[in-house]
């Protein structure tokens, strides 16, 4: 008995779903695009610990600060959804 799986013929519902799929552009900018300068206002905010650790890790790896990266994500969201 062979355990080999042949993926050449997808079930018709999957094949149809793939044919009708819509390409969605990325919501968020790349990390490199998150480093920018603009007028700032200081606030206090609580953020998810895991998310903050990821930003700090990436910032350290690329010798930059994590706060402008977070600001970039917030700005991108505002530009896309709130400036309509």
MOFEN-V589489 format. One line per field, one symbol per residue. ss: DSSP state (~ for helix, > for strand, _ for the rest). phi: phi as a letter, one per 30 degrees, with the letter a starting at -180 (. if undefined). burial: I if it has 24 or more other C-alpha atoms within 12 Angstrom, else O. Layout:
ss = ???
phi = ???
burial = ???
//
This chain:
ss = ___________~~~~~~~~___________~~~~______________~~~~~~~~~~~~~____~~~~~~~~~~~~~~~~~__
phi = .ccdcccdcdeeddeddddcdcdcdddcddedddcacadbbdbcbcbdeddddddddddddchbcdddddedddddddddcccd
burial = OOOOOOOOOOOOOOOOOOOOOOOOOOOOOOIOOIIOOOOOOOOOOOOOOOOOOOIOOOOOOOOOOIIIIIIIIOIOOOOOOOOO
//
